[in-house]
Amino acid sequence: MAASGSDGQLRGHGLHGFFRSGIRTLSRMEVRVGGVEPLALQGALTSAAQARFLGAVRVPGELDPDPALTVERLRHADGVETLTVRNAGSRAARLPLEIALGTDLGSLADIAAGARPPDVAGQVQSSGLRWIGRGHSATVSAKPSPHAVLAGAGVLRWDLEVQPGARWSVELRVEVEAAATALRPPIGRGAGVPAPWTEPAIRCDDPRAELLVRRSLDALGGLLLADPDRPTDLYTASGAPWRFGLAPADALWAARLTLPLGVRLAGGTLRALARRQQTANAVGGRGEGIIPGPLRHAGPELPPSCTATEATLLFVTVLAEAWRWGLPRQEVTELLPAAERALGALRSTMATSPIDGFVTDLGRYQDDRTGKPPTARCEVQAQAHRAALHGAELLEAFGRPGAADWREWAQGLRGRFRERFWVDDLSGGRPAAALTVDGRPLSAVTASFGHLLDLGLAAEGAALPGLLDREQTRLLAQRLAAPELDCGWGLRTLSAKSPRFNPLGHRSGAVRVQETALAVAGLAEAGFEREAGALLEGLLAASAHFAGRLPEMYAGEQRLPDCPPVPHPAACRPAAGSAAGAAHAVFALAGVRPDVPAGRVVVRPASTAPLGELELGGLRVAGEPFSVRVSRIGVAVVEEASAELQLGAS
């Protein structure tokens, strides 16, 4: 990873530097030509992995008012930077080029916490500099070699003579060496290894959607990691720069939301997490079947939650939906025992739940240190209900026992939820955000309500039953579209009417892209296309201000003319959930819903066509190319599909 300001200079401020394996290998790389810094003209990402910076320098004595020299820096996240000086003037340019280098070899975790370790003293090496710290050493090598190396100042120097119309380039390579360790961290997927999805061909009347999908997938590709236990299994890191590692829930969301582009990411993610699933002996017999996950702050209205719950339940759903999209039967069979263990963890939690009949955190014993009583959250009930039904489908299809019991349990949860979670008010009612241990509903109005509309893919391309009835779903759709939650850029995580609302609070008012994207898809599937279109317009409008690369979240301030969305200072950009979610929100409008085991695919697009005419090519169903075109009146035409699939609409 590399981070700098838009001028390209690495000054050692904040997050500036090159990073590898969580270590800042270089914190300073400041370029001076003729003793002055180039005048910054432009700095931009050309892809998730590369940036280009352009500056200008006036040649001493040049009478022409236009700058004669340009300095281009092409920076790659793998630690390679190419600097090119071009002379467009009428005279030869004879002047020194100096690059000042330095590093603190600090850890990303310490830097994220605001620590700034002292710089490490540099040493001369054959073609550059070397720094040696505790457990790590870093080198910068230059090609061609510098004419002079000043180790004390950390400066590489070249005496340039660039003729008119000529150019001169140097390549700098930053590398790190670590002390031997027994741990094997995740590795990058490596040069030349293709992404685990197809590149979609998208065209629609709204060019913002095309840019958003293309750059979201590019960003997601920059987060791909290979499992050290099986390098062919790829999954996504949670986000850069703060969470550049495996967060199971985030990796599963990314895999699920990109299923229209192929099942390879889902397969790799599921296998990697199955290897990390807890066994009966892992924690003294407790927690078998749980996929570990860290605590997550839940804002001012709710206690922290354990993401192990979300990951464990989502594992079952991703496996079931990947099977519907075409994950080979043999791969599903190999992963089915892990899904059964995840269902077993749900069963064990229900047996000891302090809130009778509802699901609390599956990994609750891990966060007892919070000292706060557990709650039954509405989104956890939705995820557990969906996992139970998806689990029943898998068990039945693969000849395993228990399908009827899980369907019966899910039916009971629906009845209990509609009775105890629904809060009547003057607007007709709404769900409670959670129930306390004494059965009291928490009245917070949050974006997590959108999870109640995320029903999941079922047989014949249908949706699974939901926890809400039709009238409750209608009232919820109205609530999500109301200004208290929809700020015009997307859904706030907490209602603006709450006395604890904070537009920059990541669980108390900021817009989280993934939650808004899920609401768009859920509303469209439920038939509330106007509300879905309004939320999607907010995401597209925000994406235009972020050059098509939506961050994890941004401020939930009310949208006003000529006022762009405010970035969140702690947001990951890119983040796996927001990148995959943004693409999913566009794909969902085409309404492609396959059932590969049944040899069928249903196409049910949004009839209001919020993006106008939409063409999606390069999708994958049953491992074969799938293309669909949706007209401006919401009529879908399948233009490419596997000959083994029966097409249908509903």
PAKEKE-127180 format. One record per residue (C-alpha): x negated, z negated, y; residue in one letter. Coordinates in steps of 0.1 Angstrom, whole numbers, always signed. Layout:
     X     Z     Y aa
     X     Z     Y  A
...
This chain:
     X     Z     Y aa
    +0    +0    +0  M
   -12    +7   +36  A
    +3    -6   +68  A
    -5    +0  +105  S
    +9    +7  +138  G
   +20   +42  +148  S
   -14   +49  +163  D
   -30   +46  +128  G
   -55   +20  +139  Q
   -59    -9  +115  L
   -66   -39  +137  R
   -63   -68  +113  G
   -31   -79  +130  H
    -2   -92  +109  G
    +2   -69   +79  L
   -23   -43   +90  H
   -45   -30   +62  G
   -49   -14   +28  F
   -36   -35    -2  F
   -41   -33   -39  R
   -28   -57   -66  S
   -17   -81   -38  G
   -52   -82   -21  I
   -59   -69   +14  R
   -89   -47    +6  T
   -94   -36   +42  L
   -79   -51   +73  S
   -97   -32  +101  R
  -104    +5  +104  M
  -107   +14  +141  E
  -118   +49  +151  V
  -137   +57  +183  R
  -149   +91  +194  V
  -174   +92  +222  G
  -169   +54  +226  G
  -131   +56  +232  V
  -101   +54  +210  E
   -81   +87  +206  P
   -50   +88  +226  L
   -22   +84  +201  A
    +1  +114  +200  L
   +21  +110  +168  Q
   +23   +88  +137  G
   +48   +94  +109  A
   +53   +92   +72  L
   +50  +125   +54  T
   +62  +108   +22  S
   +65   +73    +9  A
   +28   +75    -2  A
   +12   +93   +28  Q
   +12   +90   +66  A
    -3  +114   +93  R
   -16  +102  +126  F
   -27  +125  +154  L
   -47  +116  +185  G
   -65  +135  +213  A
   -99  +130  +229  V
  -112  +147  +261  R
  -147  +160  +259  V
  -170  +146  +286  P
  -176  +171  +313  G
  -147  +194  +302  E
  -129  +208  +333  L
   -98  +220  +315  D
   -70  +194  +319  P
   -59  +199  +283  D
   -76  +177  +257  P
  -101  +197  +237  A
  -105  +175  +206  L
   -78  +163  +182  T
   -83  +136  +156  V
   -61  +138  +126  E
   -59  +110  +100  R
   -42  +116   +67  L
   -38   +82   +50  R
   -27   +78   +14  H
   -14   +45    +0  A
   -40   +47   -29  D
   -68   +39    -4  G
   -80   +73    +6  V
   -81   +84   +42  E
   -93  +118   +55  T
  -103  +120   +92  L
  -106  +155  +107  T
  -119  +163  +142  V
  -109  +197  +156  R
  -124  +213  +187  N
  -101  +237  +205  A
  -122  +237  +237  G
  -146  +263  +250  S
  -177  +241  +247  R
  -195  +224  +218  A
  -186  +188  +214  A
  -216  +165  +209  R
  -206  +129  +207  L
  -206  +100  +183  P
  -178   +91  +158  L
  -177   +54  +150  E
  -154   +36  +125  I
  -153    -2  +127  A
  -144   -17   +93  L
  -137   -53   +81  G
  -117   -73   +57  T
  -106  -108   +49  D
   -98  -101   +12  L
   -67  -122   +18  G
   -37  -123    -6  S
    -4  -107    +4  L
   +14  -140    -2  A
    -8  -158   +23  D
    -5  -131   +48  I
   +33  -130   +45  A
   +33  -167   +52  A
   +13  -161   +84  G
   -21  -171   +72  A
   -51  -152   +86  R
   -83  -159   +65  P
  -116  -154   +82  P
  -134  -120   +78  D
  -159  -117   +50  V
  -194  -106   +59  A
  -202   -70   +51  G
  -232   -55   +32  Q
  -246   -21   +32  V
  -240    +0    +2  Q
  -252   +36    -6  S
  -226   +54   +15  S
  -206   +27   +32  G
  -200   -10   +32  L
  -192   -37    +7  R
  -176   -72   +10  W
  -177   -99   -17  I
  -152  -127   -18  G
  -139  -152   -43  R
  -127  -133   -73  G
  -126  -100   -55  H
  -149   -75   -39  S
  -141   -44   -18  A
  -160   -13    -9  T
  -155   +16   +15  V
  -175   +47    +7  S
  -177   +78   +30  A
  -182  +114   +22  K
  -203  +128   +38  P
  -225   +97   +42  S
  -228   +82   +77  P
  -258   +87   +98  H
  -260   +50  +104  A
  -245   +18   +90  V
  -244   -14  +110  L
  -235   -41   +85  A
  -233   -69  +110  G
  -208   -51  +131  A
  -191   -33  +101  G
  -196    +1  +117  V
  -201   +35  +102  L
  -215   +61  +126  R
  -219   +99  +127  W
  -235  +120  +154  D
  -211  +149  +157  L
  -217  +184  +169  E
  -184  +204  +166  V
  -185  +240  +178  Q
  -156  +256  +196  P
  -129  +265  +171  G
  -146  +244  +143  A
  -136  +212  +126  R
  -154  +183  +109  W
  -140  +160   +82  S
  -149  +128   +65  V
  -132  +112   +35  E
  -131   +74   +33  L
  -122   +57    +0  R
  -112   +20    -2  V
  -116    +3   -36  E
  -113   -32   -50  V
  -129   -49   -79  E
  -113   -80   -94  A
  -128  -107  -116  A
  -118  -105  -153  A
   -84  -121  -160  T
   -62  -125  -190  A
   -31  -113  -171  L
   -22   -77  -171  R
    -3   -69  -140  P
   +20   -38  -137  P
    +3    -6  -129  I
   +12   +25  -109  G
   +27   +54  -128  R
    -5   +74  -120  G
   -11  +107  -105  A
    +7  +136  -121  G
   +32  +114  -140  V
   +67  +126  -131  P
   +93  +104  -117  A
  +119   +92  -143  P
  +147  +112  -126  W
  +154  +148  -117  T
  +150  +160   -81  E
  +186  +167   -70  P
  +195  +198   -49  A
  +219  +186   -23  I
  +237  +206    +3  R
  +266  +195   +25  C
  +282  +199   +59  D
  +266  +166   +70  D
  +228  +171   +71  P
  +223  +134   +74  R
  +233  +130   +38  A
  +208  +155   +26  E
  +180  +138   +45  L
  +191  +103   +33  L
  +192  +112    -4  V
  +158  +131    -3  R
  +140  +103   +15  R
  +156   +75    -4  S
  +144   +90   -37  L
  +110   +96   -22  D
  +109   +59   -12  A
  +121   +48   -46  L
   +94   +68   -62  G
   +68   +49   -42  G
   +80   +17   -58  L
   +77   +28   -94  L
   +55    +7  -117  L
   +45   +11  -153  A
   +48   -18  -177  D
   +13   -28  -189  P
   +28   -36  -223  D
   +41    +0  -226  R
   +29   +23  -198  P
   +55   +49  -206  T
   +82   +25  -195  D
   +87   +27  -158  L
  +107    +4  -135  Y
  +109    -1   -98  T
   +93   -29   -78  A
  +118   -48   -56  S
  +104   -37   -23  G
   +75   -33    +0  A
   +57   -51   +15  P
   +69   -85    +6  W
   +82   -81   -30  R
   +60   -55   -46  F
   +66   -66   -81  G
   +92   -68  -109  L
  +124   -85   -98  A
  +147   -80  -128  P
  +180   -78  -109  A
  +167   -54   -83  D
  +151   -32  -110  A
  +183   -31  -130  L
  +203   -21   -99  W
  +179    +7   -91  A
  +182   +20  -127  A
  +220   +18  -127  R
  +225   +34   -93  L
  +203   +64  -102  T
  +219   +71  -136  L
  +234  +104  -123  P
  +198  +117  -121  L
  +189  +108  -157  G
  +186   +78  -180  V
  +148   +75  -183  R
  +145   +49  -156  L
  +173   +29  -172  A
  +157   +30  -206  G
  +122   +20  -193  G
  +137    -9  -173  T
  +159   -22  -201  L
  +130   -21  -226  R
  +106   -39  -201  A
  +131   -66  -195  L
  +141   -70  -232  A
  +104   -79  -238  R
  +107  -106  -211  R
  +140  -120  -223  Q
  +138  -157  -231  Q
  +140  -168  -267  T
  +152  -201  -282  A
  +117  -215  -282  N
  +108  -205  -246  A
  +122  -235  -228  V
  +129  -262  -253  G
  +158  -243  -269  G
  +176  -238  -236  R
  +182  -205  -219  G
  +181  -182  -249  E
  +190  -146  -239  G
  +185  -152  -202  I
  +163  -126  -183  I
  +143  -148  -159  P
  +147  -144  -122  G
  +138  -163   -90  P
  +161  -184   -68  L
  +178  -165   -39  R
  +189  -180    -7  H
  +227  -175    -3  A
  +232  -182   +34  G
  +247  -212   +52  P
  +280  -213   +32  E
  +267  -214    -4  L
  +238  -231   -23  P
  +210  -209   -36  P
  +217  -188   -66  S
  +195  -179   -95  C
  +190  -141   -99  T
  +186  -147  -137  A
  +224  -147  -138  T
  +228  -114  -121  E
  +200   -98  -142  A
  +213  -111  -175  T
  +248   -99  -170  L
  +237   -66  -154  L
  +215   -59  -185  F
  +246   -54  -206  V
  +263   -32  -180  T
  +233    -9  -175  V
  +229    -5  -212  L
  +266    +4  -217  A
  +267   +28  -187  E
  +233   +45  -196  A
  +249   +51  -231  W
  +278   +68  -214  R
  +254   +90  -193  W
  +235  +100  -224  G
  +209   +74  -234  L
  +201   +84  -271  P
  +219   +63  -297  R
  +186   +53  -313  Q
  +174   +38  -280  E
  +207   +20  -275  V
  +205    +6  -311  T
  +170    -8  -304  E
  +182   -26  -272  L
  +215   -39  -286  L
  +201   -72  -299  P
  +189   -80  -264  A
  +224   -73  -250  A
  +239   -95  -277  E
  +215  -123  -267  R
  +225  -118  -230  A
  +262  -122  -241  L
  +252  -152  -260  G
  +238  -167  -229  A
  +271  -161  -212  L
  +289  -178  -240  R
  +266  -208  -239  S
  +271  -212  -202  T
  +309  -210  -205  M
  +308  -238  -231  A
  +292  -262  -207  T
  +306  -249  -174  S
  +314  -277  -149  P
  +341  -255  -134  I
  +365  -250  -163  D
  +371  -214  -172  G
  +346  -199  -147  F
  +310  -188  -148  V
  +283  -206  -129  T
  +246  -198  -128  D
  +233  -190  -163  L
  +199  -202  -154  G
  +212  -234  -137  R
  +188  -257  -154  Y
  +160  -238  -136  Q
  +173  -247  -101  D
  +184  -283  -106  D
  +156  -291   -81  R
  +180  -279   -53  T
  +200  -311   -57  G
  +232  -292   -50  K
  +262  -289   -73  P
  +269  -255   -89  P
  +296  -232   -77  T
  +315  -204   -93  A
  +309  -174   -71  R
  +334  -145   -70  C
  +307  -119   -75  E
  +294  -137  -106  V
  +329  -137  -121  Q
  +331   -99  -115  A
  +297   -93  -131  Q
  +306  -115  -161  A
  +339   -99  -165  H
  +323   -64  -165  R
  +296   -75  -188  A
  +321   -89  -213  A
  +341   -56  -214  L
  +310   -34  -215  H
  +296   -57  -243  G
  +329   -53  -262  A
  +326   -15  -260  E
  +290   -15  -273  L
  +298   -40  -301  L
  +327   -19  -312  E
  +310   +14  -311  A
  +280    +2  -330  F
  +298   -17  -357  G
  +289   -52  -345  R
  +314   -82  -346  P
  +328   -99  -315  G
  +344   -71  -295  A
  +380   -85  -297  A
  +368  -120  -286  D
  +351  -106  -255  W
  +381   -86  -245  R
  +404  -116  -250  E
  +380  -138  -229  W
  +379  -111  -201  A
  +417  -110  -201  Q
  +419  -147  -197  G
  +393  -147  -168  L
  +414  -121  -150  R
  +444  -143  -151  G
  +425  -174  -140  R
  +408  -155  -112  F
  +440  -141   -98  R
  +456  -176   -98  E
  +427  -198   -86  R
  +404  -175   -66  F
  +431  -159   -44  W
  +435  -175   -10  V
  +468  -168    +9  D
  +466  -164   +46  D
  +485  -147   +74  L
  +470  -114   +67  S
  +483  -114   +31  G
  +454  -131   +14  G
  +418  -126    +3  R
  +394  -138   -25  P
  +375  -171   -21  A
  +338  -167   -19  A
  +334  -194   -46  A
  +350  -224   -62  L
  +333  -258   -60  T
  +330  -282   -89  V
  +363  -299   -79  D
  +381  -266   -78  G
  +382  -262   -41  R
  +379  -226   -28  P
  +352  -219    -3  L
  +368  -198   +25  S
  +338  -178   +36  A
  +345  -141   +41  V
  +315  -121   +29  T
  +303   -87   +18  A
  +300  -100   -17  S
  +337   -93   -20  F
  +327   -57   -26  G
  +315   -66   -61  H
  +351   -71   -71  L
  +356   -33   -67  L
  +325   -24   -88  D
  +344   -21  -120  L
  +320    -1  -142  G
  +322   +31  -162  L
  +344   +30  -193  A
  +355   +53  -221  A
  +368   +88  -211  E
  +353   +84  -177  G
  +378   +57  -167  A
  +371   +25  -149  A
  +372    -9  -165  L
  +401   -33  -155  P
  +393   -53  -124  G
  +398   -90  -116  L
  +423   -81   -89  L
  +457   -66   -92  D
  +466   -35   -72  R
  +481   -54   -42  E
  +451   -77   -40  Q
  +428   -47   -41  T
  +447   -31   -12  R
  +444   -63    +8  L
  +407   -65    +0  L
  +401   -29   +11  A
  +417   -37   +44  Q
  +395   -68   +48  R
  +363   -48   +41  L
  +373   -22   +67  A
  +382   -48   +94  A
  +357   -53  +123  P
  +349   -89  +112  E
  +329   -74   +82  L
  +324   -37   +92  D
  +302   -37  +122  C
  +300    +1  +124  G
  +266    +3  +107  W
  +279   -12   +74  G
  +292   -45   +60  L
  +280   -78   +74  R
  +270  -103   +48  T
  +292  -129   +66  L
  +322  -125   +88  S
  +316  -123  +125  A
  +344  -149  +129  K
  +324  -175  +110  S
  +309  -202  +133  P
  +277  -198  +113  R
  +274  -160  +118  F
  +240  -147  +126  N
  +235  -110  +130  P
  +199  -113  +118  L
  +207  -138   +89  G
  +200  -120   +57  H
  +229  -138   +40  R
  +248  -148   +72  S
  +255  -116   +90  G
  +229   -89   +85  A
  +239   -56   +69  V
  +225   -52   +34  R
  +225   -15   +25  V
  +230   -20   -12  Q
  +262   -41    -8  E
  +276   -15   +16  T
  +268   +13    -8  A
  +286    -6   -37  L
  +316   -10   -15  A
  +317   +27    -6  V
  +317   +36   -43  A
  +342   +10   -52  G
  +366   +18   -25  L
  +364   +55   -32  A
  +370   +49   -70  E
  +400   +27   -61  A
  +416   +54   -40  G
  +408   +38    -6  F
  +389   +69    +6  E
  +394   +64   +44  R
  +378   +29   +42  E
  +350   +43   +20  A
  +344   +71   +44  G
  +342   +47   +74  A
  +316   +26   +57  L
  +296   +56   +46  L
  +296   +70   +82  E
  +281   +37   +93  G
  +252   +40   +68  L
  +246   +77   +77  L
  +246   +68  +114  A
  +221   +40  +108  A
  +199   +63   +87  S
  +196   +87  +116  A
  +178   +59  +135  H
  +155   +51  +106  F
  +144   +87   +99  A
  +165   +88   +67  G
  +146   +58   +52  R
  +171   +29   +53  L
  +155    -6   +51  P
  +167   -34   +29  E
  +188   -47   +58  M
  +193   -46   +95  Y
  +211   -67  +121  A
  +249   -68  +118  G
  +255   -64  +155  E
  +286   -45  +166  Q
  +279    -8  +169  R
  +279    +4  +205  L
  +272   +38  +221  P
  +235   +45  +227  D
  +225   +12  +210  C
  +206   +18  +177  P
  +207    -7  +149  P
  +183   -35  +152  V
  +156   -38  +124  P
  +153   -70  +105  H
  +118   -85  +108  P
  +117   -96   +72  A
  +133   -66   +56  A
  +115   -46   +29  C
  +113    -9   +37  R
  +115    +6   +13  P
  +136   -16   -10  A
  +147    -5   -44  A
  +183   -16   -40  G
  +188    +0    -6  S
  +171   +33   -16  A
  +190   +37   -48  A
  +222   +25   -32  G
  +220   +50    -3  A
  +217   +79   -28  A
  +245   +64   -50  H
  +269   +62   -20  A
  +266  +100   -16  V
  +267  +108   -54  F
  +298   +86   -58  A
  +318  +110   -36  L
  +315  +137   -62  A
  +332  +114   -88  G
  +312  +125  -118  V
  +321  +101  -147  R
  +307  +110  -181  P
  +314   +98  -216  D
  +287  +115  -235  V
  +294   +97  -269  P
  +329  +112  -267  A
  +316  +146  -255  G
  +335  +145  -222  R
  +328  +143  -185  V
  +355  +137  -159  V
  +350  +148  -122  V
  +372  +130   -98  R
  +359  +136   -62  P
  +370  +120   -30  A
  +400  +141   -19  S
  +393  +134   +18  T
  +358  +150   +14  A
  +341  +126   +40  P
  +309  +148   +40  L
  +327  +181   +41  G
  +317  +206   +15  E
  +292  +189    -9  L
  +270  +206   -35  E
  +251  +185   -60  L
  +226  +202   -83  G
  +200  +187  -105  G
  +222  +159  -119  L
  +217  +150  -156  R
  +245  +144  -181  V
  +236  +141  -218  A
  +201  +150  -208  G
  +211  +185  -196  E
  +214  +198  -160  P
  +248  +192  -143  F
  +259  +207  -110  S
  +291  +203   -91  V
  +305  +216   -58  R
  +332  +197   -39  V
  +352  +218   -13  S
  +363  +206   +21  R
  +397  +198    +6  I
  +383  +177   -22  G
  +385  +201   -50  V
  +356  +200   -75  A
  +341  +229   -94  V
  +316  +223  -121  V
  +289  +250  -119  E
  +265  +239  -146  E
  +270  +216  -176  A
  +260  +211  -212  S
  +280  +234  -235  A
  +286  +203  -257  E
  +307  +186  -230  L
  +344  +190  -225  Q
  +353  +190  -188  L
  +382  +172  -173  G
  +397  +158  -141  A
  +420  +129  -135  S
